[in-house]
Amino acid sequence: MIKIPSVEQIRRCDAQTIDLTAISSWQLMEQAADTCAKHLESLFPDKQTRISVICGIGNNGGDGLAIARMMLQKDYTVHAILLQYSDKLSDDCSRNLKLMQQQYPENISIVRAKDEWPLFAADVVVDAILGTGISRAIDNALIIDAIKRINAGSSFVFSVDMPSGLYVDKPMDSSDLAVHADVTHSLAFPKLAYMFPENYDYVGEWNYYDIGLSQGCIDAVDTPYYAITPSAVQRMLPVRHKFDHKNCFGHGLLVAGSRGMCGAAIMAAKAAMRAGIGLLTVHVPKQCVDIVQIAVNEAICQEDEENTIFTNVDFKQLKYKAIAIGPGLGTHSRSAQGLKKMIADYGGPMVLDADAINILAENKTWLSFLPPHCIFTPHIKEFERLTGPCNNSYERLSKQQEFARKYNAIVILKGAHTCIAAPDGKCYFNTIGNAGMATAGSGDVLTGILLALLCQGLPALYAAIAGVFIHAAAADKAVEKQSMASLIASDIIENLKYV
């Protein structure tokens, strides 16, 4: 997993690296700037690209001046502008300014309040004004002017570590000003602000880059926030052995479907089979049985006593390793009573999706009777039915953590950066996937994957982390061969076999 630390933790990690290793703050800045210069070169290989680097007076500005120098050494056309809104430059920024003035005096300008800006037509603007340290609205007229100029221009915007003006750990007010970046180049760690949809217009696309911080210092960072990595997921997945048989991979029950919604049951069932479940029983209303049996030949079909809705499951005949309930279920009062009885009768792992969540949102007292480590898979609206409305993603994250702790549950809040909250307060963000997943049935596919992983013996948290990642990876595999707009949920299922 990749840690997502707070601003203070990032500063401490930088300082400890400098204290405990032979590296100086200057060398660390050089390494950070080198990753930025290489990234810019990969994005804009044409040496005719004109680059304007707008720098502040702190270490972010020092990074910017070093980037300007390095891009000039690569024969790009570069002009750096230092916004001198104070005479108190950081030591490393001051050193980089002197280097630029000595080596490339024609390529550096200093702008103070009310100065005329140098005329320079740029294809790319590098935003190195403010870093991660900002915690209040900008009130400096020169910085405000610079950010407005960047945002009003048509140049590609490349922000160093954080778009200037954006807070790392708290929401923006509607009156706050920040750079709108096309790409944000994150130094050492992802930042929490990157994870939330309201910040996308500021952050743009992002990735993080190793700048040489001490691994021991990184290991010592204690944060509740993580980004999921492929290697972490790989270690969670079960290994298949030569003499294994279907019973080694669990028998799961999927309760899904209602009149007009048999497709939800089909997609969840197909996904469960593709994700490696040993045996699958699909409990559906009588009207759906033939449809599901024909569509998913590998599944066992169990019919409800009612034609069009779910009402009850008898657990006396079969013992299930795990249960998933909700896709296409509907919220009929008898379905609600069936869910209530299931909660009372079954004490094993459960995945609660879609209408199962909507039913619980209308009957919140039932939540206390759920078995431990149930997996909830709400989208934002379903989540807010459970917890109440939220003003922003930071508040929503806090409520997600609170809900997971209170009910000893795993909460998968679906979105572009799906967040998985565990009962201990830790949160795991998925950073892969694509906008093609915003399609009917995508959530049903995830439910089937989660059921399969639980049945194969993964603990609920591991099943949630691995399931979310695999779901997104299959969608990414699908769009290698087609457009995002054309993606349908069945395409995700078909690409599970590759991931």
C-alpha positions, -999 to 999 in steps of 0.1 A, spaced: 0 0 0 11 36 -6 6 58 24 -13 91 21 1 112 49 -9 146 64 10 178 56 28 176 89 38 140 84 52 148 50 73 177 65 85 154 93 95 127 68 115 152 47 132 165 79 140 130 92 154 119 58 178 149 59 187 142 96 192 105 93 209 101 58 237 118 40 214 137 18 209 175 22 177 195 17 193 209 -14 200 174 -29 164 163 -20 151 194 -39 173 185 -69 159 149 -69 124 162 -67 130 187 -95 146 160 -116 114 138 -115 94 169 -126 118 176 -155 117 140 -167 79 140 -164 76 172 -185 100 158 -211 78 127 -214 47 148 -218 63 173 -243 91 156 -262 92 184 -287 121 207 -277 103 237 -293 77 236 -265 78 269 -247 77 266 -209 69 293 -183 77 284 -147 59 306 -121 77 303 -88 69 314 -52 95 321 -26 93 289 -6 106 254 -13 79 248 -40 94 279 -58 128 264 -53 116 232 -70 103 254 -99 136 273 -104 154 240 -104 130 226 -130 135 257 -152 173 252 -150 170 215 -158 146 221 -188 170 247 -201 198 221 -199 176 199 -220 174 227 -247 138 237 -241 127 273 -244 120 283 -208 114 315 -188 111 315 -151 92 341 -131 98 345 -94 69 362 -76 88 381 -49 60 390 -25 85 389 4 122 392 8 122 361 29 131 333 4 137 298 17 174 289 17 171 264 -11 149 287 -32 175 315 -27 202 292 -39 183 281 -70 175 318 -78 213 326 -77 220 296 -100 194 307 -125 208 343 -124 243 331 -129 237 305 -156 206 317 -174 202 354 -166 181 360 -197 156 333 -187 147 346 -152 125 375 -142 115 388 -107 80 402 -104 70 423 -74 37 439 -66 25 463 -94 54 453 -117 47 446 -154 49 409 -162 74 398 -188 59 390 -222 64 353 -229 41 330 -249 40 297 -232 27 263 -244 31 250 -208 29 268 -175 46 251 -145 28 261 -113 54 262 -85 40 291 -65 27 274 -33 31 239 -21 13 217 5 16 241 34 -13 264 26 -42 262 51 -61 294 46 -74 316 17 -48 335 -3 -47 371 5 -16 382 -13 -24 404 -43 6 392 -64 -2 355 -59 -39 361 -66 -30 379 -98 -6 350 -109 -33 323 -102 -59 343 -121 -35 347 -151 -27 310 -151 -64 300 -150 -74 326 -177 -47 314 -201 -49 285 -226 -16 269 -217 -12 234 -204 -8 237 -166 16 214 -147 15 218 -109 43 208 -87 31 187 -58 -1 207 -52 -20 232 -74 -13 265 -57 -41 275 -33 -56 240 -29 -57 226 6 -44 191 13 -65 181 43 -97 202 42 -124 214 17 -122 245 -3 -148 273 2 -166 286 -28 -147 319 -26 -113 302 -24 -89 305 -53 -66 278 -66 -48 269 -98 -67 246 -122 -40 221 -133 -41 197 -162 -15 175 -144 -3 175 -108 31 159 -102 30 146 -67 63 144 -48 69 113 -27 32 106 -17 -3 110 -30 -23 137 -12 -57 132 3 -71 161 -17 -65 142 -49 -90 116 -40 -122 138 -40 -143 147 -70 -147 184 -60 -110 188 -64 -106 173 -98 -109 207 -116 -79 218 -96 -58 186 -96 -64 172 -130 -46 139 -136 -19 130 -111 7 105 -102 33 104 -74 71 101 -78 98 88 -56 122 116 -46 145 95 -24 130 98 10 143 73 36 123 41 35 126 39 73 111 74 76 83 64 53 76 32 72 74 52 104 45 74 91 13 65 109 -16 74 87 -51 60 83 -51 66 46 -37 44 19 -37 40 -19 -41 4 -31 -13 -11 -51 -13 -42 -74 14 -59 -54 -7 -56 -22 -37 -71 -40 -17 -99 -54 -6 -110 -19 -42 -111 -8 -55 -135 -35 -58 -172 -29 -34 -196 -45 -49 -226 -63 -32 -260 -58 -31 -291 -80 -55 -312 -59 -80 -285 -50 -117 -290 -60 -148 -268 -61 -156 -272 -25 -122 -256 -17 -135 -223 -31 -167 -220 -12 -205 -222 -18 -221 -187 -20 -256 -175 -20 -267 -145 -42 -301 -131 -34 -311 -107 -62 -336 -98 -88 -372 -88 -90 -398 -82 -118 -380 -63 -146 -346 -66 -128 -335 -102 -135 -305 -88 -153 -289 -76 -121 -290 -111 -107 -274 -124 -140 -246 -99 -140 -237 -105 -103 -239 -143 -108 -217 -142 -139 -191 -120 -121 -191 -144 -91 -184 -173 -114 -156 -155 -133 -141 -144 -100 -134 -179 -89 -163 -190 -66 -166 -228 -62 -204 -231 -61 -230 -205 -65 -267 -206 -57 -288 -177 -70 -320 -171 -51 -345 -152 -73 -383 -148 -77 -400 -175 -96 -404 -153 -126 -366 -149 -129 -356 -186 -125 -357 -197 -162 -340 -165 -173 -311 -168 -148 -307 -205 -154 -304 -200 -192 -280 -170 -188 -258 -185 -161 -255 -222 -168 -229 -228 -141 -251 -215 -112 -277 -233 -91 -311 -216 -92 -333 -214 -62 -367 -199 -66 -385 -178 -41 -421 -186 -31 -433 -154 -48 -433 -147 -85 -419 -112 -87 -402 -103 -54 -378 -118 -28 -395 -128 5 -375 -155 23 -345 -179 22 -344 -212 40 -309 -218 55 -317 -252 68 -309 -271 37 -275 -256 27 -247 -239 46 -232 -210 26 -197 -196 31 -210 -161 23 -241 -143 11 -246 -113 -11 -280 -96 -13 -293 -65 -30 -288 -63 -68 -322 -56 -84 -339 -67 -53 -365 -39 -49 -377 -25 -16 -411 -42 -12 -422 -46 25 -420 -84 22 -385 -82 8 -376 -60 37 -389 -86 61 -370 -113 42 -338 -93 48 -346 -88 84 -351 -126 89 -318 -132 70 -299 -110 94 -314 -129 123 -308 -164 108 -274 -160 92 -243 -151 111 -217 -154 84 -201 -128 60 -225 -107 40 -223 -83 11 -251 -57 12 -256 -39 -20 -282 -16 -37 -317 -22 -24 -305 -41 6 -288 -9 16 -319 11 8 -340 -12 30 -316 -8 59 -316 30 54 -354 28 62 -349 5 91 -317 17 108 -323 -2 140 -316 -35 122 -280 -24 116 -270 -33 151 -280 -69 146 -258 -75 115 -229 -99 119 -194 -84 121 -175 -74 90 -204 -71 67 -194 -54 34 -216 -24 24 -213 -12 -12 -232 21 -15 -228 48 -41 -229 83 -26 -267 87 -26 -272 53 -10 -246 61 16 -263 94 25 -295 75 30 -277 56 57 -259 84 73 -275 117 63 -265 144 38 -229 156 36 -216 190 26 -183 177 10 -162 147 6 -141 153 37 -173 152 58 -185 121 39 -152 104 46 -155 111 83 -190 97 84 -178 67 64 -152 60 90 -177 65 118 -202 41 103 -176 14 98 -164 17 134 -200 18 149 -212 -12 130 -179 -31 128 -184 -31 90 -165 -26 58 -179 3 38 -170 5 1 -180 40 -10 -181 38 -48 -167 65 -70 -139 75 -93 -115 69 -63 -136 43 -45 -128 44 -7 -129 13 15 -133 21 52 -124 -5 78 -137 -7 115 -103 4 128 -107 38 110 -82 30 81 -93 39 46 -80 25 13 -84 44 -19 -86 27 -53 -68 49 -79 -74 28 -111 -104 23 -133 -121 47 -157 -153 67 -164 -167 39 -185 -176 21 -153 -203 47 -148 -229 24 -164 -258 3 -153 -249 -30 -137 -213 -21 -128 -221 -23 -91 -238 -57 -96 -206 -70 -111 -186 -57 -80 -211 -75 -57 -205 -108 -75 -167 -104 -73 -169 -97 -36 -191 -127 -29 -166 -149 -48 -136 -136 -29 -153 -141 5 -162 -177 -5 -126 -183 -13 -117 -175 23 -105 -139 21 -112 -118 52 -138 -92 45 -114 -63 44 -91 -81 19 -121 -92 -2 -132 -56 -3 -97 -42 -13 -90 -69 -38 -125 -69 -52 -126 -32 -59 -92 -33 -75 -99 -63 -97 -133 -47 -108 -115 -16 -119 -86 -34 -135 -110 -54 -156 -127 -22 -167 -93 -7 -176 -85 -39 -196 -118 -35 -215 -111 0 -226 -78 -11 -242 -100 -25 -269 -130 -1 -269 -141 33 -259 -152 43 -224 -185 54 -237 -193 20 -251 -183 1 -220 -212 -20 -204 -211 -40 -173 -208 -73 -192 -175 -61 -207 -161 -59 -172 -172 -95 -165 -156 -106 -198 -123 -90 -189 -121 -105 -154 -104 -135 -170 -74 -114 -180 -69 -97 -146 
